[in-house]
Amino acid sequence: MIPISDNVRGKRVPVATYSLIGINIILFLWELKLELSGELSNFIYSWGIIPGKISLAITDAISGNPAAWVIVILSSTSLLAGMFLHGSFSQILGNSLFLWVFGKSVEKAFGYGKFLSLYLICGVITGLIQILAEPTLKVPLIGANAAIASVLGAYVFRFPKAKVDTILPLIIVFIPIEVPASLYLLWWFLQQLFYSVGSLNITGGVNPSSAGYWAHAAGIFVGASWARFRS
């Protein structure tokens, strides 16, 4: 299923949504440049979320190593940076499309400031959940998946009866249909199975599926809770 638009209307211009999509695409183009020069793997391992690295630094800091707190602070920047990086063409396209369709309506309902706080804060929270879920993982976690899961959770809570115009591709035939927004809660998880299509050349890989699914599920609940609190 490919979401195209919804029946939610609003007067606000979704500046934050457009900006986030633009930033994600620009950084992905930068990643392509780094891939050609052979520098992409180092870049991703420097800015992606690596739970094992952060967990070890926190353990050392708590154990009494003052210098480790510097590593904790520097590593924590990846909680923000990591959500603006993507590991494949399918991931950047899927996330941009979902943000375009669902993000616009959430931003129109709450305003760009609240929407941006939803995207960034919920993205960081789900990143922390990923670290707690697999504290020894040494593979980078990147992508806006968790942040957009939060946006989707807020959308379904705020617009439970919304209808989404969807294209259902059947081989070479594309059938336009209208589906309930809640159906995309399920489809969000299923379509992530295809996010490895068109993967960039990153040594060691990124985003093992076991580390992402539960955090993204938590992201949906975090987003819905945020929408309830803001309503």
ChimeraX attribute file (.defattr): number of C-alpha atoms within 10 A of each C-alpha:
attribute: neighborCount
match mode: 1-to-1
recipient: residues
	/A:1	18
	/A:2	18
	/A:3	22
	/A:4	16
	/A:5	18
	/A:6	19
	/A:7	13
	/A:8	16
	/A:9	10
	/A:10	13
	/A:11	7
	/A:12	14
	/A:13	14
	/A:14	20
	/A:15	15
	/A:16	19
	/A:17	24
	/A:18	15
	/A:19	11
	/A:20	19
	/A:21	19
	/A:22	13
	/A:23	13
	/A:24	21
	/A:25	18
	/A:26	14
	/A:27	14
	/A:28	19
	/A:29	12
	/A:30	13
	/A:31	21
	/A:32	17
	/A:33	13
	/A:34	16
	/A:35	16
	/A:36	10
	/A:37	9
	/A:38	13
	/A:39	14
	/A:40	20
	/A:41	19
	/A:42	13
	/A:43	14
	/A:44	27
	/A:45	21
	/A:46	16
	/A:47	23
	/A:48	28
	/A:49	32
	/A:50	30
	/A:51	26
	/A:52	18
	/A:53	19
	/A:54	24
	/A:55	19
	/A:56	16
	/A:57	21
	/A:58	19
	/A:59	14
	/A:60	17
	/A:61	17
	/A:62	12
	/A:63	10
	/A:64	10
	/A:65	13
	/A:66	11
	/A:67	11
	/A:68	19
	/A:69	17
	/A:70	14
	/A:71	17
	/A:72	19
	/A:73	13
	/A:74	13
	/A:75	21
	/A:76	19
	/A:77	14
	/A:78	24
	/A:79	24
	/A:80	19
	/A:81	18
	/A:82	24
	/A:83	25
	/A:84	24
	/A:85	25
	/A:86	29
	/A:87	25
	/A:88	22
	/A:89	15
	/A:90	18
	/A:91	24
	/A:92	21
	/A:93	16
	/A:94	21
	/A:95	23
	/A:96	22
	/A:97	17
	/A:98	22
	/A:99	24
	/A:100	19
	/A:101	18
	/A:102	25
	/A:103	27
	/A:104	28
	/A:105	27
	/A:106	27
	/A:107	24
	/A:108	19
	/A:109	21
	/A:110	17
	/A:111	17
	/A:112	19
	/A:113	11
	/A:114	16
	/A:115	24
	/A:116	18
	/A:117	12
	/A:118	24
	/A:119	23
	/A:120	17
	/A:121	19
	/A:122	25
	/A:123	30
	/A:124	23
	/A:125	18
	/A:126	26
	/A:127	29
	/A:128	17
	/A:129	20
	/A:130	25
	/A:131	23
	/A:132	14
	/A:133	16
	/A:134	16
	/A:135	18
	/A:136	15
	/A:137	19
	/A:138	16
	/A:139	21
	/A:140	25
	/A:141	31
	/A:142	28
	/A:143	24
	/A:144	27
	/A:145	29
	/A:146	31
	/A:147	29
	/A:148	28
	/A:149	31
	/A:150	30
	/A:151	33
	/A:152	28
	/A:153	27
	/A:154	28
	/A:155	25
	/A:156	23
	/A:157	21
	/A:158	19
	/A:159	17
	/A:160	12
	/A:161	13
	/A:162	17
	/A:163	18
	/A:164	23
	/A:165	20
	/A:166	19
	/A:167	17
	/A:168	15
	/A:169	12
	/A:170	9
	/A:171	6
	/A:172	6
	/A:173	9
	/A:174	13
	/A:175	11
	/A:176	15
	/A:177	14
	/A:178	17
	/A:179	17
	/A:180	15
	/A:181	21
	/A:182	19
	/A:183	12
	/A:184	19
	/A:185	15
	/A:186	9
	/A:187	12
	/A:188	20
	/A:189	17
	/A:190	11
	/A:191	15
	/A:192	17
	/A:193	10
	/A:194	13
	/A:195	21
	/A:196	18
	/A:197	12
	/A:198	12
	/A:199	15
	/A:200	18
	/A:201	16
	/A:202	19
	/A:203	12
	/A:204	10
	/A:205	16
	/A:206	26
	/A:207	19
	/A:208	13
	/A:209	13
	/A:210	11
	/A:211	19
	/A:212	23
	/A:213	16
	/A:214	17
	/A:215	24
	/A:216	24
	/A:217	18
	/A:218	21
	/A:219	29
	/A:220	27
	/A:221	20
	/A:222	25
	/A:223	28
	/A:224	22
	/A:225	16
	/A:226	21
	/A:227	23
	/A:228	12
	/A:229	8
	/A:230	11
	/A:231	10
